Amino acid sequence: MPTLIDGKATATQIKAEIAQQVEALVAAGHKRPHLAAILVGNDGGSETYVRNKVLACEACGFESTLIRFEDTVSEAELLSKIDELNHDARIDGFIVQLPLPRHIDRQKVIESIDHRKDVDGFHPINVGRLAIGLPCFISATPLGILTLLRRYGITTAGRKCVVVGRSNIVGKPMVQLMLQKEHGNATVTCVHSHTKNLTSECREADILIAAIGRPGYITADMVKPGATVIDVGTTRVPDASRPSGFRLSGDVDFESVAPVAGAITPVPGGVGPMTICMLMLNTLAAAQKTYYPD
């Protein structure tokens, strides 16, 4: 059986490490890090993510603020609140939970956030700084994946990494992070739904990262024996046997792939907990002004 990469246990350990740093900060006379989150509407998935982020703040010793809007909120009102948070010295970092209602321009919202408080790492300034290897807030999911690989002693330098998916939130920053000499230092290929010979491309990977948003898309014939397989997918699929009526499915067909892989993340309990944990790490960095000193 492969090594099961336990993101939940790793995230718990890192949050405890963050909490120790926070208490040291407070003992030295500094304020507690403060993360704010804006939630628009009542999307079930978003509600869960935000609730977990609030719990993570408590575990890390942070202050947290949740700001709610109905899904009928105007774009102007939302942008006004973002501007308010940009200028609020009490708030070290904040996020606007995605997705947003269709009448709101998502990119305009992302670009309106002060890049020095952009702990999601989505602002073009942070994305650009990552691309050229400058210190910045790194998108939480890719950073969480790299952290898992490091914590499990999985070598990335010089290895062949294939990223399946090209989203701005996961795929593209993951490629950049794995390319960077000071981070992954790997040879990286990005494939997607229009890639020719996609199966053979995936089979070349020493590290295969699936972030395409299609349940069970990666099957055993697409995986090189002994490869490390990272599953980013979290799609809700109907399941009448569950009280909720659904279950979370990854992009990897776990049952068929696990016997082939050398190491693999489960869903749930793999990448998901690390994403929230890295958001905490970015918030700590924002409070310490690690990347953007005054």
KEDREN-524174 format. One record per residue: residue number from 1; residue in one letter; x, y, z of N, C-alpha, C in turn. Coordinates in steps of 0.05 Angstrom, whole numbers, padded with zeros to 5 digits. Layout:
N
NUM/a/X/Y/Z/X/Y/Z/X/Y/Z
...
This chain:
294
1/m/00017/-00024/00000/00000/00000/00000/00017/00025/00000
2/p/00007/00046/-00012/00023/00071/-00013/00024/00085/00014
3/t/00041/00105/00016/00041/00123/00039/00017/00141/00037
4/l/00001/00142/00058/-00023/00159/00058/-00014/00186/00069
5/i/-00016/00207/00053/-00007/00233/00061/-00030/00247/00076
6/d/-00027/00249/00102/-00049/00258/00119/-00047/00288/00123
7/g/-00063/00302/00107/-00064/00331/00109/-00077/00341/00135
8/k/-00096/00326/00145/-00109/00335/00170/-00090/00335/00193
9/a/-00075/00313/00197/-00056/00312/00219/-00033/00332/00216
10/t/-00024/00336/00191/-00003/00355/00186/-00012/00383/00192
11/a/-00036/00390/00184/-00047/00417/00188/-00050/00422/00218
12/t/-00059/00402/00233/-00062/00404/00262/-00035/00411/00275
13/q/-00014/00397/00266/00012/00402/00277/00022/00431/00270
14/i/00017/00440/00245/00026/00466/00237/00011/00488/00252
15/k/-00015/00484/00256/-00031/00504/00271/-00021/00506/00299
16/a/-00012/00484/00311/-00001/00485/00338/00025/00501/00338
17/e/00041/00498/00317/00066/00513/00315/00060/00543/00311
18/i/00040/00549/00296/00032/00577/00292/00023/00589/00319
19/a/00006/00574/00334/-00004/00583/00359/00019/00590/00378
20/q/00040/00574/00378/00064/00580/00395/00077/00607/00387
21/q/00079/00611/00360/00090/00636/00351/00073/00660/00358
22/v/00046/00656/00357/00028/00678/00364/00031/00685/00393
23/e/00032/00665/00411/00035/00671/00439/00061/00685/00445
24/a/00082/00678/00430/00108/00692/00433/00105/00721/00425
25/l/00090/00726/00403/00086/00753/00393/00071/00770/00414
26/v/00050/00758/00425/00034/00772/00445/00050/00778/00470
27/a/00066/00758/00478/00083/00762/00502/00103/00784/00498
28/a/00111/00789/00472/00130/00810/00466/00117/00837/00463
29/g/00090/00838/00467/00076/00863/00466/00062/00869/00439
30/h/00062/00850/00421/00048/00854/00395/00019/00845/00397
31/k/00003/00856/00379/-00025/00847/00379/-00029/00820/00366
32/r/-00051/00807/00371/-00056/00782/00358/-00062/00786/00329
33/p/-00053/00768/00311/-00061/00770/00283/-00091/00769/00280
34/h/-00101/00784/00260/-00130/00787/00257/-00137/00782/00227
35/l/-00153/00761/00223/-00162/00753/00196/-00192/00760/00193
36/a/-00199/00773/00172/-00227/00778/00166/-00236/00763/00141
37/a/-00261/00755/00140/-00271/00741/00116/-00298/00754/00108
38/i/-00301/00758/00082/-00327/00768/00072/-00341/00744/00058
39/l/-00365/00739/00066/-00381/00718/00054/-00406/00729/00042
40/v/-00410/00725/00016/-00433/00735/00002/-00452/00712/-00005
41/g/-00477/00714/00004/-00496/00693/-00002/-00495/00670/00018
42/n/-00508/00648/00010/-00511/00625/00029/-00503/00599/00015
43/d/-00482/00600/-00001/-00472/00576/-00014/-00462/00556/00007
44/g/-00472/00531/00006/-00466/00511/00026/-00436/00506/00029
45/g/-00422/00503/00007/-00394/00498/00007/-00379/00521/00020
46/s/-00386/00545/00012/-00373/00569/00022/-00377/00572/00053
47/e/-00402/00566/00061/-00408/00567/00090/-00390/00548/00106
48/t/-00386/00524/00095/-00368/00504/00108/-00340/00514/00109
49/y/-00330/00524/00086/-00302/00533/00086/-00298/00556/00105
50/v/-00316/00575/00106/-00313/00598/00124/-00314/00590/00153
51/r/-00333/00572/00159/-00334/00562/00187/-00308/00548/00195
52/n/-00296/00532/00177/-00271/00519/00183/-00248/00539/00186
53/k/-00250/00561/00171/-00229/00582/00174/-00231/00596/00201
54/v/-00256/00601/00210/-00260/00613/00237/-00249/00594/00259
55/l/-00254/00568/00256/-00244/00549/00276/-00214/00548/00275
56/a/-00202/00550/00251/-00173/00550/00249/-00161/00575/00262
57/c/-00174/00597/00259/-00165/00622/00273/-00164/00618/00303
58/e/-00185/00605/00314/-00186/00599/00343/-00162/00581/00351
59/a/-00157/00561/00335/-00135/00542/00341/-00108/00555/00340
60/c/-00105/00576/00323/-00080/00590/00320/-00077/00613/00339
61/g/-00098/00620/00354/-00097/00643/00372/-00101/00669/00358
62/f/-00113/00669/00334/-00119/00694/00319/-00146/00705/00328
63/e/-00149/00731/00323/-00175/00743/00323/-00187/00739/00295
64/s/-00213/00737/00293/-00226/00734/00267/-00252/00750/00266
65/t/-00258/00760/00242/-00283/00774/00237/-00296/00763/00212
66/l/-00322/00757/00214/-00337/00747/00191/-00357/00769/00184
67/i/-00356/00777/00159/-00374/00798/00148/-00392/00785/00128
68/r/-00418/00786/00132/-00438/00772/00114/-00453/00793/00098
69/f/-00458/00785/00073/-00476/00801/00055/-00495/00781/00042
70/e/-00519/00791/00037/-00538/00775/00021/-00528/00774/-00008
71/d/-00537/00755/-00024/-00527/00752/-00051/-00538/00774/-00069
72/t/-00555/00791/-00058/-00565/00814/-00074/-00548/00839/-00069
73/v/-00527/00837/-00054/-00510/00860/-00048/-00499/00872/-00075
74/s/-00498/00898/-00076/-00487/00910/-00101/-00457/00908/-00101
75/e/-00446/00909/-00125/-00417/00909/-00128/-00405/00933/-00114
76/a/-00418/00956/-00117/-00407/00980/-00104/-00406/00978/-00074
77/e/-00426/00965/-00062/-00426/00962/-00033/-00404/00943/-00024
78/l/-00401/00922/-00039/-00379/00903/-00032/-00352/00915/-00035
79/l/-00348/00931/-00056/-00322/00944/-00060/-00317/00965/-00038
80/s/-00338/00978/-00029/-00336/00997/-00007/-00326/00983/00018
81/k/-00337/00960/00024/-00329/00945/00048/-00299/00936/00046
82/i/-00292/00928/00022/-00264/00920/00017/-00245/00944/00022
83/d/-00253/00967/00012/-00237/00991/00016/-00234/00997/00046
84/e/-00256/00993/00061/-00256/00998/00090/-00236/00979/00103
85/l/-00236/00954/00096/-00217/00934/00107/-00188/00940/00099
86/n/-00185/00950/00075/-00158/00958/00066/-00145/00978/00085
87/h/-00162/00996/00096/-00152/01018/00112/-00156/01014/00142
88/d/-00165/00990/00150/-00169/00984/00178/-00144/00972/00189
89/a/-00130/00987/00206/-00104/00978/00217/-00107/00953/00236
90/r/-00132/00948/00245/-00136/00925/00262/-00135/00899/00247
91/i/-00141/00900/00221/-00143/00876/00204/-00116/00872/00190
92/d/-00103/00849/00195/-00078/00843/00182/-00081/00831/00154
93/g/-00101/00815/00151/-00107/00803/00125/-00136/00796/00122
94/f/-00146/00795/00097/-00174/00787/00094/-00178/00773/00067
95/i/-00200/00759/00066/-00207/00744/00042/-00236/00751/00034
96/v/-00242/00748/00009/-00269/00749/-00001/-00275/00721/-00011
97/q/-00293/00707/00002/-00298/00679/-00005/-00310/00677/-00033
98/l/-00299/00660/-00049/-00309/00654/-00076/-00325/00628/-00075
99/p/-00345/00625/-00093/-00352/00642/-00115/-00370/00665/-00106
100/l/-00372/00685/-00124/-00389/00708/-00120/-00413/00707/-00139
101/p/-00435/00721/-00132/-00458/00723/-00150/-00450/00734/-00178
102/r/-00464/00726/-00198/-00457/00733/-00226/-00456/00763/-00231
103/h/-00472/00778/-00216/-00472/00807/-00222/-00448/00822/-00211
104/i/-00430/00808/-00197/-00406/00820/-00186/-00382/00811/-00201
105/d/-00365/00830/-00210/-00341/00824/-00225/-00320/00813/-00207
106/r/-00315/00787/-00208/-00296/00774/-00190/-00269/00786/-00192
107/q/-00259/00791/-00217/-00232/00801/-00220/-00229/00829/-00208
108/k/-00250/00845/-00212/-00250/00872/-00200/-00248/00871/-00170
109/v/-00262/00852/-00158/-00261/00848/-00129/-00233/00840/-00120
110/i/-00221/00821/-00134/-00194/00811/-00127/-00174/00834/-00129
111/e/-00176/00850/-00150/-00157/00872/-00154/-00161/00895/-00135
112/s/-00185/00897/-00123/-00190/00918/-00104/-00178/00913/-00076
113/i/-00170/00889/-00071/-00159/00882/-00045/-00129/00892/-00044
114/d/-00122/00905/-00022/-00094/00913/-00018/-00076/00889/-00019
115/h/-00057/00888/-00037/-00040/00864/-00040/-00025/00857/-00014
116/r/-00022/00877/00004/-00008/00872/00029/-00026/00858/00049
117/k/-00052/00857/00043/-00070/00842/00060/-00083/00818/00046
118/d/-00073/00813/00022/-00085/00792/00004/-00074/00765/00012
119/v/-00084/00754/00035/-00073/00729/00045/-00082/00705/00029
120/d/-00101/00709/00010/-00108/00687/-00009/-00087/00685/-00031
121/g/-00071/00706/-00036/-00051/00706/-00056/-00061/00708/-00084
122/f/-00085/00721/-00088/-00098/00722/-00114/-00092/00748/-00129
123/h/-00083/00769/-00115/-00079/00795/-00128/-00057/00793/-00149
124/p/-00060/00807/-00172/-00040/00806/-00193/-00011/00812/-00183
125/i/-00009/00829/-00163/00018/00836/-00153/00030/00811/-00140
126/n/00015/00797/-00123/00025/00772/-00111/00030/00750/-00132
127/v/00012/00748/-00151/00016/00728/-00172/00041/00734/-00189
128/g/00045/00760/-00195/00068/00767/-00211/00094/00764/-00195
129/r/00094/00770/-00169/00118/00767/-00153/00125/00737/-00151
130/l/00105/00720/-00149/00111/00691/-00148/00124/00683/-00174
131/a/00114/00693/-00196/00124/00685/-00223/00154/00691/-00226
132/i/00163/00713/-00214/00191/00720/-00217/00208/00715/-00192
133/g/00196/00700/-00173/00211/00690/-00150/00215/00710/-00128
134/l/00198/00730/-00126/00200/00750/-00104/00182/00741/-00080
135/p/00189/00749/-00056/00173/00742/-00033/00144/00753/-00036
136/c/00125/00737/-00029/00097/00746/-00032/00078/00726/-00018
137/f/00053/00733/-00017/00032/00714/-00007/00027/00694/-00030
138/i/00030/00669/-00024/00027/00648/-00044/-00001/00635/-00040
139/s/-00015/00631/-00062/-00041/00618/-00061/-00040/00594/-00043
140/a/-00060/00592/-00025/-00059/00573/-00003/-00058/00544/-00011
141/t/-00073/00536/-00031/-00074/00507/-00039/-00047/00498/-00050
142/p/-00035/00512/-00070/-00008/00504/-00079/00013/00504/-00056
143/l/00012/00524/-00039/00031/00525/-00016/00027/00502/00002
144/g/00001/00494/00007/-00005/00471/00023/00006/00445/00011
145/i/00003/00443/-00015/00013/00419/-00028/00044/00416/-00025
146/l/00058/00438/-00030/00087/00438/-00028/00095/00432/00001
147/t/00081/00443/00020/00087/00438/00048/00083/00409/00055
148/l/00061/00396/00045/00057/00368/00049/00080/00351/00038
149/l/00089/00358/00014/00111/00343/00001/00136/00345/00018
150/r/00141/00369/00029/00165/00373/00045/00163/00357/00072
151/r/00140/00359/00084/00136/00347/00110/00138/00316/00109
152/y/00131/00306/00085/00132/00277/00082/00158/00268/00069
153/g/00177/00286/00066/00203/00280/00056/00204/00271/00027
154/i/00184/00281/00011/00183/00273/-00017/00200/00293/-00033
155/t/00220/00283/-00047/00238/00300/-00062/00224/00312/-00086
156/t/00227/00338/-00090/00216/00351/-00113/00237/00361/-00133
157/a/00260/00368/-00123/00282/00379/-00140/00290/00359/-00161
158/g/00288/00368/-00186/00296/00351/-00209/00276/00330/-00217
159/r/00254/00328/-00202/00234/00308/-00209/00215/00318/-00230
160/k/00201/00300/-00244/00182/00308/-00264/00155/00311/-00250
161/c/00144/00335/-00252/00118/00341/-00240/00098/00348/-00262
162/v/00075/00336/-00261/00053/00342/-00280/00029/00353/-00264
163/v/00021/00377/-00272/-00002/00390/-00259/-00026/00387/-00279
164/v/-00047/00375/-00270/-00071/00372/-00287/-00091/00394/-00279
165/g/-00094/00413/-00297/-00111/00436/-00291/-00096/00462/-00293
166/r/-00109/00484/-00301/-00096/00509/-00306/-00111/00533/-00294
167/s/-00125/00528/-00272/-00140/00550/-00259/-00121/00571/-00248
168/n/-00131/00595/-00244/-00115/00616/-00232/-00110/00611/-00202
169/i/-00128/00596/-00190/-00126/00592/-00161/-00107/00569/-00154
170/v/-00107/00548/-00170/-00090/00524/-00164/-00070/00518/-00186
171/g/-00080/00512/-00210/-00062/00501/-00231/-00039/00519/-00238
172/k/-00044/00544/-00245/-00023/00562/-00253/-00003/00568/-00231
173/p/-00012/00576/-00206/00007/00581/-00185/00022/00556/-00177
174/m/00009/00532/-00179/00023/00507/-00173/00046/00503/-00192
175/v/00042/00508/-00217/00064/00506/-00237/00087/00524/-00230
176/q/00080/00550/-00223/00101/00569/-00216/00116/00560/-00191
177/l/00102/00551/-00171/00114/00543/-00146/00133/00519/-00150
178/m/00124/00500/-00165/00141/00476/-00170/00165/00482/-00188
179/l/00163/00503/-00204/00185/00511/-00221/00207/00526/-00206
180/q/00198/00543/-00186/00217/00561/-00173/00240/00545/-00160
181/k/00264/00554/-00164/00288/00541/-00154/00287/00539/-00123
182/e/00277/00560/-00110/00277/00561/-00081/00253/00546/-00070
183/h/00235/00536/-00087/00212/00521/-00077/00213/00492/-00087
184/g/00198/00486/-00109/00197/00458/-00118/00222/00450/-00133
185/n/00232/00468/-00150/00256/00463/-00166/00253/00438/-00183
186/a/00229/00434/-00193/00222/00410/-00209/00220/00417/-00239
187/t/00219/00397/-00256/00212/00400/-00284/00182/00396/-00286
188/v/00168/00417/-00296/00139/00418/-00294/00125/00418/-00321
189/t/00105/00402/-00323/00087/00402/-00347/00059/00408/-00337
190/c/00045/00426/-00350/00017/00431/-00344/-00001/00419/-00366
191/v/-00019/00402/-00359/-00038/00390/-00378/-00066/00397/-00371
192/h/-00084/00394/-00390/-00112/00402/-00385/-00130/00386/-00404
193/s/-00156/00393/-00405/-00175/00377/-00420/-00170/00376/-00450
194/h/-00154/00395/-00460/-00149/00396/-00489/-00121/00386/-00496
195/t/-00107/00375/-00476/-00080/00364/-00481/-00082/00338/-00497
196/k/-00066/00336/-00518/-00064/00311/-00533/-00047/00291/-00517
197/n/-00055/00266/-00519/-00040/00244/-00505/-00038/00250/-00475
198/l/-00060/00259/-00463/-00060/00267/-00435/-00051/00244/-00417
199/t/-00061/00220/-00423/-00054/00197/-00406/-00024/00191/-00406
200/s/-00012/00192/-00429/00017/00187/-00430/00033/00209/-00416
201/e/00023/00234/-00418/00036/00256/-00404/00036/00252/-00374
202/c/00012/00244/-00364/00009/00239/-00335/00027/00216/-00326
203/r/00030/00196/-00343/00045/00172/-00335/00075/00178/-00332
204/e/00084/00201/-00342/00112/00208/-00339/00118/00221/-00313
205/a/00098/00228/-00298/00101/00244/-00273/00112/00227/-00250
206/d/00132/00239/-00237/00141/00228/-00211/00121/00239/-00190
207/i/00112/00264/-00195/00092/00277/-00177/00069/00286/-00194
208/l/00045/00275/-00190/00022/00281/-00206/00002/00296/-00188
209/i/-00005/00321/-00196/-00023/00338/-00181/-00048/00342/-00197
210/a/-00070/00331/-00187/-00096/00332/-00201/-00113/00355/-00191
211/a/-00118/00375/-00207/-00134/00398/-00199/-00152/00407/-00223
212/i/-00168/00388/-00233/-00184/00393/-00257/-00214/00395/-00251
213/g/-00222/00388/-00226/-00250/00391/-00219/-00268/00370/-00231
214/r/-00258/00347/-00237/-00275/00325/-00249/-00272/00300/-00231
215/p/-00293/00292/-00217/-00291/00269/-00199/-00281/00244/-00213
216/g/-00261/00231/-00201/-00250/00206/-00210/-00237/00207/-00237
217/y/-00228/00231/-00246/-00217/00235/-00273/-00190/00219/-00276
218/i/-00174/00219/-00255/-00148/00206/-00257/-00151/00177/-00249
219/t/-00145/00159/-00268/-00148/00131/-00264/-00121/00117/-00264
220/a/-00120/00092/-00256/-00095/00078/-00252/-00077/00077/-00277
221/d/-00089/00076/-00300/-00073/00075/-00325/-00058/00102/-00331
222/m/-00065/00123/-00316/-00053/00149/-00320/-00030/00154/-00300
223/v/-00025/00134/-00283/-00005/00139/-00261/00019/00121/-00264
224/k/00042/00133/-00262/00067/00118/-00263/00070/00103/-00236
225/p/00077/00077/-00238/00081/00062/-00213/00100/00075/-00194
226/g/00092/00079/-00169/00109/00091/-00149/00107/00121/-00147
227/a/00091/00134/-00165/00089/00163/-00165/00074/00173/-00140
228/t/00080/00198/-00134/00065/00212/-00113/00041/00226/-00126
229/v/00017/00221/-00116/-00007/00231/-00127/-00021/00250/-00108
230/i/-00025/00275/-00116/-00037/00295/-00099/-00064/00302/-00111
231/d/-00086/00298/-00096/-00113/00302/-00105/-00125/00328/-00094
232/v/-00129/00348/-00111/-00140/00373/-00102/-00170/00374/-00103
233/g/-00182/00356/-00117/-00211/00356/-00123/-00228/00354/-00098
234/t/-00250/00369/-00097/-00269/00367/-00075/-00297/00373/-00087
235/t/-00307/00355/-00103/-00333/00358/-00116/-00354/00343/-00100
236/r/-00376/00357/-00095/-00398/00343/-00081/-00413/00326/-00101
237/v/-00415/00300/-00095/-00430/00282/-00112/-00453/00269/-00096
238/p/-00476/00264/-00108/-00499/00253/-00093/-00492/00226/-00080
239/d/-00500/00222/-00055/-00496/00197/-00041/-00519/00193/-00021
240/a/-00538/00177/-00029/-00563/00173/-00013/-00557/00160/00014
241/s/-00533/00148/00017/-00526/00134/00042/-00516/00154/00063
242/r/-00511/00178/00055/-00501/00198/00074/-00524/00216/00084
243/p/-00523/00224/00110/-00544/00242/00120/-00546/00268/00105
244/s/-00524/00277/00095/-00524/00303/00079/-00535/00299/00051
245/g/-00535/00274/00042/-00544/00268/00015/-00522/00271/-00006
246/f/-00498/00276/00003/-00475/00278/-00016/-00449/00269/-00002
247/r/-00429/00265/-00017/-00402/00260/-00007/-00382/00276/-00024
248/l/-00359/00280/-00013/-00338/00294/-00028/-00322/00274/-00045
249/s/-00318/00280/-00070/-00303/00263/-00088/-00279/00278/-00098
250/g/-00256/00265/-00099/-00232/00278/-00110/-00231/00274/-00140
251/d/-00210/00286/-00152/-00205/00283/-00181/-00192/00256/-00187
252/v/-00183/00242/-00166/-00169/00217/-00170/-00188/00194/-00162
253/d/-00188/00173/-00178/-00203/00149/-00171/-00186/00133/-00151
254/f/-00190/00140/-00125/-00172/00131/-00104/-00169/00100/-00104
255/e/-00191/00086/-00106/-00190/00057/-00103/-00172/00044/-00124
256/s/-00173/00054/-00149/-00156/00042/-00170/-00128/00052/-00170
257/v/-00124/00078/-00162/-00098/00090/-00163/-00080/00083/-00139
258/a/-00092/00081/-00116/-00076/00076/-00091/-00057/00053/-00094
259/p/-00065/00030/-00105/-00047/00007/-00107/-00023/00012/-00125
260/v/-00025/00032/-00143/-00004/00038/-00162/00015/00059/-00151
261/a/00004/00078/-00136/00020/00101/-00126/00039/00093/-00104
262/g/00060/00110/-00101/00078/00107/-00079/00069/00123/-00055
263/a/00055/00145/-00060/00043/00161/-00039/00019/00175/-00051
264/i/-00001/00180/-00034/-00026/00192/-00044/-00041/00207/-00022
265/t/-00055/00228/-00030/-00072/00243/-00011/-00100/00232/-00013
266/p/-00114/00230/00010/-00142/00222/00009/-00160/00247/00005
267/v/-00185/00242/-00001/-00206/00263/-00001/-00230/00251/00013
268/p/-00239/00264/00035/-00227/00288/00047/-00203/00281/00065
269/g/-00191/00301/00076/-00169/00297/00095/-00141/00299/00084
270/g/-00139/00308/00058/-00113/00311/00046/-00106/00340/00042
271/v/-00111/00350/00019/-00103/00378/00012/-00121/00398/00026
272/g/-00146/00392/00029/-00166/00411/00041/-00157/00424/00067
273/p/-00150/00408/00087/-00142/00420/00113/-00117/00437/00110
274/m/-00099/00430/00092/-00074/00445/00088/-00080/00472/00075
275/t/-00100/00474/00059/-00107/00500/00046/-00114/00520/00068
276/i/-00131/00512/00087/-00139/00530/00108/-00115/00536/00126
277/c/-00099/00516/00131/-00075/00520/00148/-00056/00540/00135
278/m/-00052/00539/00109/-00034/00558/00096/-00045/00587/00096
279/l/-00072/00589/00096/-00084/00615/00099/-00077/00627/00126
280/m/-00076/00610/00147/-00067/00619/00173/-00038/00628/00172
281/l/-00021/00612/00158/00007/00619/00156/00011/00646/00142
282/n/-00005/00651/00121/-00003/00676/00107/-00013/00699/00125
283/t/-00033/00694/00141/-00043/00715/00159/-00021/00722/00180
284/l/-00007/00702/00190/00015/00707/00209/00036/00724/00195
285/a/00042/00717/00170/00062/00732/00155/00053/00761/00151
286/a/00027/00765/00146/00016/00792/00143/00019/00808/00169
287/a/00013/00795/00191/00015/00808/00217/00044/00816/00223
288/q/00063/00799/00215/00091/00804/00220/00104/00821/00198
289/k/00087/00827/00178/00097/00844/00154/00122/00831/00142
290/t/00120/00805/00139/00143/00790/00128/00150/00798/00100
291/y/00130/00801/00083/00135/00805/00054/00133/00835/00047
292/y/00117/00850/00061/00113/00878/00054/00117/00896/00079
293/p/00141/00900/00087/00146/00917/00111/00137/00945/00107
294/d/00128/00958/00128/00120/00986/00126/00143/01004/00119
